[in-house]
């Protein structure tokens, strides 16, 4: 097994040829890859390579390629339903300014849960747009509060980094977590147990995604099939379920007397 890194600013033809040399197939960690990147890779030689490719943590309908993804929509849906079932009147969305397909799917899950719970479509979703890094998310959240923003009692965050940064911002402005604001993240990263209070989140089954990807790639190699360059081959999209991990950042809603 070889691990290779790809420099988007480098020579694409040379890098693709080098990666594909002497390998029977490869897996792409595609979390932040967009359709335009896939199209560029195909144009620069990937489409001519007679070897199977599996994308992990992203999917595309642009080309025929196998992929293994997290159930982003379902995970976000269950996170928001978890908060709504704790009697919160509505759930806001700590939305990353940087958009990838996974985040868009999670946003769809938020909207689906609100519809399922009977929240009127005329009631706008409280979206707070924050940067993707911890520093930017903290700054943007704090500024929103300083500018007079009035938060709902519960929020779902695009990921744990954003959730943890926003917890710090809320606390720095006098809000208690979870007594005043409950927050649920996504990913179950190590930061979840480092933040105060520990973060309730949606666990991504990373090990299962990796094993499933390897199994799929191995089967393609054994069969001698590669969907990317053979239109007769059916494409497999495998979705891995998520799991809610309860910690201490979310509690039931208590209206002020």
C-alpha positions, 0 to 999 in steps of 0.5 A: 500500500502506498500513500500519496499526496496531491498538490492542486497547484502542481502538474496534474498530468505528471502527478496522476501518472506518478500515482497510477504507476505500479498500482492496481487501483487507488482510493481518493480521500475526497472530502473537499473535492468538487466536481470540477476537480474530478473533471480536471483529473479526468482531462489530465489522464485519470480517465485513461487509466485502466485501474479502478478508483474509489472516492471516500467521503464524497460522491459525484453524479458527474462521472461514473466512479465508485464511492463510499460516503457518510449519511450526512443528510440522515445524521443531521436529520437525527441531530436536529430531531434529537434537539426538537424532541427535547422540546426546543421550539426550533433549532438554528444552524451554525453554517460553514461559509466554506461549502462542500457537498457533505455540508450541503447534505447536512443542511438538507437534513436540518431542513427535513427535520424542521419540516418533519416536526411541523415547523412552518416553512414561513419560519426562516431557519436561523443560519449563522454563517461562520468560518471553517477554522476554529479561529474564524468560527469563534470570531464570526460567532462572537461578532454576530452576538456583539452585533445584537444577534439573539440565538435560539435555544439550540443549534446544529453545527456543520462539524465539531470544529465549528461547534467547539469554537461557537461554544467558546464564543457563546461562553465568552459573551455570557451564555451558559452551555447547555443551560442557555444554548444547546449545541450538537456537532458532527464527526465525533472528533477528539475535540469533542471531549476536550471542550467544556462541556463535552460535545454531543455529536454525530459520529462518523464511522471512519473505520467502517468507511475505510474498510468498506472502501478497501473491500470495494477496491479489492473486489474491483481489482479481482474482477478486473472492472473499473467503472471510471473508464468502462460505461458498461460497469455499474457504479456503486455508491455505499452509504455508511450510517451515523450514530448520535453520541450523547455528552453534555452540550445539549439538554431539554428546553426550559422556557423562562418563567 
